[in-house]
């Protein structure tokens, strides 16, 4: 579904990603782990079209997408849950969700909202509440729900655990696992390597803009270097 080949990306004159090559098959749950500053969030922004590709290939379902605008990628059913949630704070929960489904037929939005509320009942209780007044955990639910309004073929999730209490982290990862089991293709970048590798099929390790290791999630969890660097033992 997603094929990245020898991808390089810059912020201004500073190179951030170096010759990145990644594959995500349809129905897979793939995690990219790495320390803060490794380039994980930049990679997600490149895939979504928020940071330009300097060189290399970016293919979605066999089609080159590296020159497409973010809204065009959304129209191809690529959805993005950004780092730090980034909800529209002055808008209500209902308005945030409708924005998430803006490329879809308006008459289908109520059905999609019902599906999101079935996953996150708390959002159903907050429909007329301004997003900025909700807790961090509720905002994370809203950010995921907003992305799910697309009924995406590829779901990009950036640092889902950031700033959340452990019980809410567990809930968010449970939701991602359920989505994966239902057939959604997921690419997750995450500092919490233990959680990420615990729910994904395969993983990549990103260090200072380079892919240094890849493999089945279970193998990475058992790798001594990964355990020392990311799993605390």
C-alpha positions as CSV (number, residue, x, y, z in Angstrom):
1,X,0.0,0.0,0.0
2,X,2.8,2.4,0.9
3,X,6.3,2.2,-0.7
4,X,9.1,4.6,0.2
5,X,12.3,4.3,-1.7
6,X,15.6,6.2,-0.9
7,X,13.7,9.2,0.4
8,X,15.5,12.3,1.5
9,X,14.0,15.4,3.1
10,X,15.2,18.7,4.4
11,X,14.1,21.6,6.6
12,X,15.7,24.5,4.8
13,X,19.3,23.6,4.3
14,X,19.4,21.0,7.0
15,X,18.9,17.4,6.0
16,X,16.6,15.5,8.3
17,X,15.9,12.2,6.5
18,X,18.5,10.1,4.7
19,X,17.7,7.4,2.1
20,X,14.6,6.1,3.9
21,X,13.1,2.9,2.5
22,X,9.9,1.5,4.0
23,X,7.2,-0.8,2.9
24,X,3.7,-1.1,4.4
25,X,1.5,-3.8,3.0
26,X,-2.3,-3.6,2.9
27,X,-3.7,-4.6,6.3
28,X,-0.4,-4.3,8.1
29,X,0.3,-2.5,11.3
30,X,3.9,-1.1,11.1
31,X,5.6,0.9,13.8
32,X,8.6,3.3,13.5
33,X,10.4,3.7,16.8
34,X,13.2,6.0,17.8
35,X,14.3,8.7,20.2
36,X,13.1,12.3,20.2
37,X,14.6,14.1,17.3
38,X,15.2,11.0,15.2
39,X,13.1,12.3,12.4
40,X,9.9,10.3,13.0
41,X,7.4,13.1,12.9
42,X,9.2,14.6,9.8
43,X,8.7,11.3,8.0
44,X,5.0,11.4,8.7
45,X,4.7,15.0,7.5
46,X,6.5,14.0,4.3
47,X,4.1,11.2,3.7
48,X,1.2,13.5,4.3
49,X,2.7,16.2,2.1
50,X,3.4,18.8,4.8
51,X,7.2,18.6,4.3
52,X,8.4,18.3,0.7
53,X,10.4,15.3,-0.7
54,X,14.0,16.4,-1.6
55,X,14.6,13.2,-3.6
56,X,13.4,9.6,-3.7
57,X,10.0,7.9,-4.4
58,X,6.8,7.9,-2.4
59,X,4.2,5.5,-3.7
60,X,0.7,4.9,-2.5
61,X,-1.0,1.8,-4.0
62,X,1.5,2.0,-6.8
63,X,0.9,5.7,-7.6
64,X,3.6,8.4,-7.1
65,X,2.2,10.9,-4.6
66,X,5.3,12.9,-3.6
67,X,4.1,16.0,-5.6
68,X,0.5,15.9,-4.5
69,X,-1.0,18.4,-2.0
70,X,-2.0,17.2,1.4
71,X,-5.7,17.6,0.6
72,X,-5.3,15.4,-2.5
73,X,-3.7,12.7,-0.3
74,X,-6.6,12.9,2.1
75,X,-8.9,12.4,-0.9
76,X,-7.0,9.2,-1.6
77,X,-8.0,8.0,1.9
78,X,-4.7,8.8,3.7
79,X,-5.6,10.1,7.2
80,X,-3.3,11.7,9.6
81,X,-3.3,12.0,13.4
82,X,-0.7,14.6,14.1
83,X,1.7,14.9,17.0
84,X,0.3,16.9,19.8
85,X,-3.3,16.2,18.7
86,X,-3.8,19.6,17.0
87,X,-7.5,19.7,17.2
88,X,-9.4,22.9,16.2
89,X,-9.7,24.3,19.7
90,X,-12.4,27.0,19.1
91,X,-14.6,24.5,17.2
92,X,-16.9,21.9,18.8
93,X,-16.3,18.2,18.8
94,X,-19.0,17.8,16.2
95,X,-17.4,20.5,14.0
96,X,-14.0,18.9,14.3
97,X,-15.4,15.5,13.2
98,X,-17.2,17.0,10.2
99,X,-14.0,18.7,9.1
100,X,-12.3,15.2,9.2
101,X,-14.9,14.0,6.7
102,X,-14.9,17.0,4.5
103,X,-14.0,15.1,1.3
104,X,-16.9,12.7,1.8
105,X,-20.6,13.1,0.8
106,X,-22.3,15.3,3.4
107,X,-25.2,13.0,3.7
108,X,-22.9,10.2,4.9
109,X,-21.3,12.2,7.7
110,X,-23.9,11.3,10.4
111,X,-23.2,7.6,9.8
112,X,-19.5,8.2,10.1
113,X,-19.9,10.2,13.3
114,X,-21.9,7.3,14.8
115,X,-19.1,4.9,14.0
116,X,-16.6,7.2,15.8
117,X,-18.8,7.6,18.8
118,X,-19.2,3.9,19.0
119,X,-15.4,3.7,19.4
120,X,-15.1,6.8,21.7
121,X,-18.4,7.2,23.6
122,X,-16.9,10.1,25.5
123,X,-17.0,12.2,22.3
124,X,-20.7,11.6,22.0
125,X,-21.1,13.3,25.4
126,X,-19.1,16.3,24.3
127,X,-20.5,17.0,20.8
128,X,-21.3,20.7,21.5
129,X,-18.2,21.3,23.7
130,X,-15.3,23.4,22.4
131,X,-12.4,21.1,21.7
132,X,-9.9,23.4,23.6
133,X,-11.9,22.8,26.9
134,X,-11.4,19.1,26.9
135,X,-8.7,17.1,28.6
136,X,-5.6,15.9,26.7
137,X,-7.0,12.4,26.6
138,X,-10.3,13.5,25.2
139,X,-8.5,15.7,22.6
140,X,-6.5,12.6,21.5
141,X,-9.7,10.7,21.1
142,X,-11.0,13.5,19.0
143,X,-7.9,13.6,16.9
144,X,-8.1,9.9,16.2
145,X,-11.9,10.2,15.6
146,X,-11.4,13.1,13.1
147,X,-9.0,10.9,11.1
148,X,-11.4,8.0,11.2
149,X,-14.1,10.1,9.6
150,X,-12.3,9.4,6.3
151,X,-12.7,5.7,6.8
152,X,-9.0,5.6,5.7
153,X,-7.2,3.0,3.8
154,X,-3.9,4.2,5.4
155,X,-3.9,5.7,8.9
156,X,-0.8,7.7,9.9
157,X,-0.5,8.1,13.7
158,X,2.2,10.4,15.2
159,X,3.2,9.9,18.9
160,X,-0.2,8.8,20.2
161,X,1.0,8.4,23.8
162,X,2.5,11.9,24.2
163,X,1.4,13.6,27.3
164,X,-1.3,11.1,28.3
165,X,-1.9,9.3,31.5
166,X,-1.0,5.5,31.3
167,X,-4.7,4.5,31.4
168,X,-5.5,6.7,28.4
169,X,-2.3,5.5,26.6
170,X,-3.6,1.9,27.0
171,X,-7.0,2.9,25.6
172,X,-5.6,4.5,22.6
173,X,-3.4,1.5,21.8
174,X,-6.3,-0.8,22.3
175,X,-8.2,1.3,19.7
176,X,-5.4,1.1,17.2
177,X,-5.1,-2.7,17.7
178,X,-8.9,-3.1,17.1
179,X,-8.7,-0.9,14.0
180,X,-5.8,-3.1,12.7
181,X,-7.7,-6.3,13.4
182,X,-10.7,-4.8,11.5
183,X,-8.4,-4.4,8.4
184,X,-7.2,-0.7,8.6
185,X,-3.6,-0.3,7.5
186,X,-1.7,1.7,10.1
187,X,1.7,3.4,10.2
188,X,2.6,4.5,13.7
189,X,5.6,6.5,14.9
190,X,6.1,6.3,18.6
191,X,8.7,6.9,21.4
192,X,7.0,4.3,23.6
193,X,8.7,1.4,21.8
194,X,7.3,-1.3,24.2
195,X,3.7,-0.3,23.5
196,X,4.3,0.2,19.7
197,X,6.0,-3.2,19.2
198,X,3.4,-4.8,21.4
199,X,0.6,-4.1,18.9
200,X,2.3,-3.9,15.5
201,X,3.2,-6.6,13.0
202,X,6.6,-5.1,11.9
203,X,8.8,-2.3,12.9
204,X,11.6,0.0,11.9
205,X,14.2,1.8,14.1
206,X,15.0,5.3,13.1
207,X,18.1,7.0,14.4
208,X,19.2,10.5,13.4
209,X,17.3,10.3,10.1
210,X,18.5,6.8,9.1
211,X,16.7,3.5,9.2
212,X,19.2,1.3,11.2
213,X,17.1,-1.8,11.9
214,X,13.9,-3.4,10.7
215,X,12.0,-6.7,11.2
216,X,9.1,-8.4,12.8
217,X,7.9,-6.7,15.9
218,X,8.6,-9.7,18.1
219,X,12.1,-10.0,16.8
220,X,12.8,-6.3,17.5
221,X,11.4,-6.7,21.0
222,X,14.0,-9.5,21.6
223,X,16.9,-7.6,20.0
224,X,19.5,-6.8,22.6
225,X,20.4,-3.4,21.1
226,X,16.7,-2.4,20.9
227,X,16.1,-3.6,24.4
228,X,19.0,-1.5,25.8
229,X,18.1,1.6,23.8
230,X,14.3,1.7,23.9
231,X,12.9,-1.0,26.2
232,X,14.8,-0.3,29.4
233,X,16.7,-3.5,29.7
